[in-house]
Structure formats: C-alpha cells, structure tokens
Amino acid sequence: MSDLLSSDHRQKYKPLFDFIRNAFPNEGMIPLHEPRFSALDKQYVNEAIDSTFVSSVGAFVDRFERQIAEYTGAGYAVAAVNGTAALHLALLLCDVQPGDEVITQALTFVATGAAILYCQAKPVMVDVDKDTLGMSADALRNWLENNARKEGGGAINQGTGAVIKACVPVHVFGHPCRIDQIRDVCQEWGVKLVEDASESLGSFYKGRHTGTFGDMGVFSFNGNKVVTTGGGGVIVTNNERFAKRAKFLSTTAKQPHPYEFFHPELGYNYRLPNLNAALGCAQLEQLEEFIEAKRELAHTYRDFFNLAGMPLAFVEEPLECRSNYWLNAILTSSEQEKTALLEAALNESVQMRPVWRLLHELPMFEGCAHDGLTVSIELSRRLVNLPSSVVQRP
Ligand SMILES: *Cc1c(COP(=O)(O)O)cnc(C)c1O
C-alpha cells in the first residue's frame, strides 16, 4: 500500500524533480546547499599559511572586517569564530544578565535561542509575518503592550518583574523582516535590538543592508551560508564602544601589552582565525556573483511553481527588498503534502528539508513565554526548503 502511494507521489512531483535535475549539474545526490570555491580562495588560504599567521591575529582578519564594514555600510565589523558566538557576544554587549528576558521568534535555527540561554536569560517568543517569515512588528508591539510597562527608560515584564533587555529578530532564509518597524517598537520601549542576520548577507531592506538597523547585527559564515569561512561569524555595529568591547571580550579580555598577560575580567576565545578570514576575503570578492546566480535560480523556481499547477507556493522576497535567496522555500498545501514531498525527495536523492522545529517545542526552551505563535505553527507545518546552491555558468 505505501509503495503504491509513493509511486503516485513520484508521478505527481516528477515535473519538479525533472526541473531540479535540470537546474543543477550534479550527477548523484543534489544537496540543499553546497559552497563554491575558486582559485582565489586557494590563493588567499595559501597566503595565510605562508605568512605563518594562521590563528587569531593576522592581516586577513583586519581585511575581512574592513570588507564586511564596507559592503554592509556598517561603521564597524568584528569577526568571531562562528555566528552563534557572535550572537552570544552581542547579547553580552547589550548587558543581558541572568534572569533578564530577551524577545525572539520561535521560527529560527536553534543558535538564536541558544545564545540567549548562554547568558542565562529567558527567551520570549513572538510570532512572525507570513510574507517575510521574520518577526512580526505587530506581534512584538502587542506582546509588549499586553505584558510590559515602561520604567526608567526600559521595559519590565509586569508578570515576572524581569527586565526585557533585548530583541533578536531573524531574517529567515535571507528574506528581510520588517526591521524598520521592529526598530521603532524597540526604541519606543527602550529594548536593545540585535538582528540575527546570519542568513542574510547581501540582503537589503529599503536599500539598506540587513544587520545595520539595530544596535548590532550578526552574520554567519558557516559552510552552508551564502559565503563561507569554513566556520565564522561577525558582529556589525555603528557603535564604537560595542565594537571595541566585542574585540576585547572575544580575545580573552586581554589588556593590550607587548608581553604581559593581564585579563581584568572574564573573556572568551571567540576570535576568527586568520586562516578562516583568508577564505572569507576571497569569498566576499565573489559574493555579488553568487547572489546574482542565486536570484536567477530563485526566479526560475518562481516561474516553475507559477505554471506547474502543484499545491506548492513559492516564497518570494518581501516587497521593497533585495533578498539573497539563501535558501529557496515553498509552502505546501498541508502537513501531509509536506511529508509526501519530503519522502519523494528522499527517494529521488534530492535534498529538501522542512523548516526547523519551532524553538518552543525543544526541551531546552520548555515553559518559555510566547504569544501563541499562530503563524509560526502554520508555517512550520508547511514550509519546505529546496536545493539552492550557486549554479556557476561556464
Ligand atoms: C547559521 C545560523 C546561526 C549561527 O551560525 P553558526 O555560524 O553556525 O554558529 C544563527 N542563526 C541563524 C538563523 C542561522 O541560520
């Protein structure tokens, strides 16, 4: 019986798998997202090795930070060992203390919530907008109006008495959320804003780069992101004090001195190695080319789903945005449809995946406060990511 069903589904989705096979040059399995490397990447990595500066100091780290600041238009960029560490540092810089509350969204990768727990703070999860997949400014405002009061320039949760220190919206799959509206709400309530822009390097909202609206923005350079350093992250900010302190805390809080080792407080070994930064410098030179290819792929997906007559709707970039289309996504008509498609993809050696399990359903976030998450729950039942690697034309 189940064999019959799956063969039905194989027929039903055949045009989609044919389309995907045709879009990618891969012979066997088609991965969800694989990195692209060129001679330039190898050249810069070799230069780093030849310089002997492979660890946490070196010319490529400074150059990488300058390139990121220039590209995003941020005043400062501080590289870190990965995006999760960068998020942790950013929250520490917002003075997030044990017992404080931090507002985020449930529809995100676990790292967003983990960084809040590293600070021993309590996550509060508000709903997302259906069109952007990112935090809803209305949901944020409603939650604050229903639960918080303004006091001493900040926000206090009236139920728990805790300080609501920061807000961490996410630009999901590279699609910008309504970050200007979110910023207005945060400013009105005296809540610090850290953008989890891990997935959105190259994505602009109303002409301005994501990650540069808040007090800080964080990007990731993991192997599956739009450009990679192997592992890496960065904090961008316009606040010089934050930038200096991010660098200090990420380099074991060591006071600069030619030979003395003095650490006035507890720091972290969160600095990006020069070897990884070398790869990052080369990858950044190719970023616009990658995004052009990704946007072209997204447009062919969009046109395919508009014509295909399948119960699958392509998720398009929000209005007034340029998305990097890091991961292409579709909304299936139902949870059953999603499962059928994922099973068929497994059978076809095409990597598709459902959106992450919502954070409030994970054991580590059990009992966390949330606003009902109506849209997040609906999306999590139906969202599927499609193969999205850069396809290089000869
Ligand atoms: C990738 C990612 C991170 C963390 O990045 P790492 O570099 O893997 O630590 C954080 N948040 C989101 C939404 C991500 O996609």
The ligand as an SDF file (V2000), in Angstrom:
LIG
                    3D

 15 15  0  0  0  0  0  0  0  0999 V2000
   23.6460   29.7470   10.7460 C   0  0  0  0  0  0  0  0  0  0  0  0
   22.7960   30.4690   11.7430 C   0  0  0  0  0  0  0  0  0  0  0  0
   23.2720   30.8850   13.0090 C   0  0  0  0  0  0  0  0  0  0  0  0
   24.5890   30.5160   13.5970 C   0  0  0  0  0  0  0  0  0  0  0  0
   25.6340   30.3950   12.8390 O   0  0  0  0  0  0  0  0  0  0  0  0
   26.8950   29.4660   13.1090 P   0  0  0  0  0  0  0  0  0  0  0  0
   27.9560   30.2250   12.3740 O   0  0  0  0  0  0  0  0  0  0  0  0
   26.5930   28.1400   12.5090 O   0  0  0  0  0  0  0  0  0  0  0  0
   27.1740   29.4100   14.5720 O   0  0  0  0  0  0  0  0  0  0  0  0
   22.4430   31.6320   13.8150 C   0  0  0  0  0  0  0  0  0  0  0  0
   21.1860   31.9430   13.4580 N   0  0  0  0  0  0  0  0  0  0  0  0
   20.6810   31.5440   12.2840 C   0  0  0  0  0  0  0  0  0  0  0  0
   19.2870   31.9460   11.9520 C   0  0  0  0  0  0  0  0  0  0  0  0
   21.4540   30.7780   11.4040 C   0  0  0  0  0  0  0  0  0  0  0  0
   20.9140   30.3670   10.2460 O   0  0  0  0  0  0  0  0  0  0  0  0
  1  2  1  0
  2  3  1  0
  2 14  2  0
  3  4  1  0
  3 10  2  0
  4  5  1  0
  5  6  1  0
  6  7  2  0
  6  8  1  0
  6  9  1  0
 10 11  1  0
 11 12  2  0
 12 13  1  0
 12 14  1  0
 14 15  1  0
M  END
$$$$
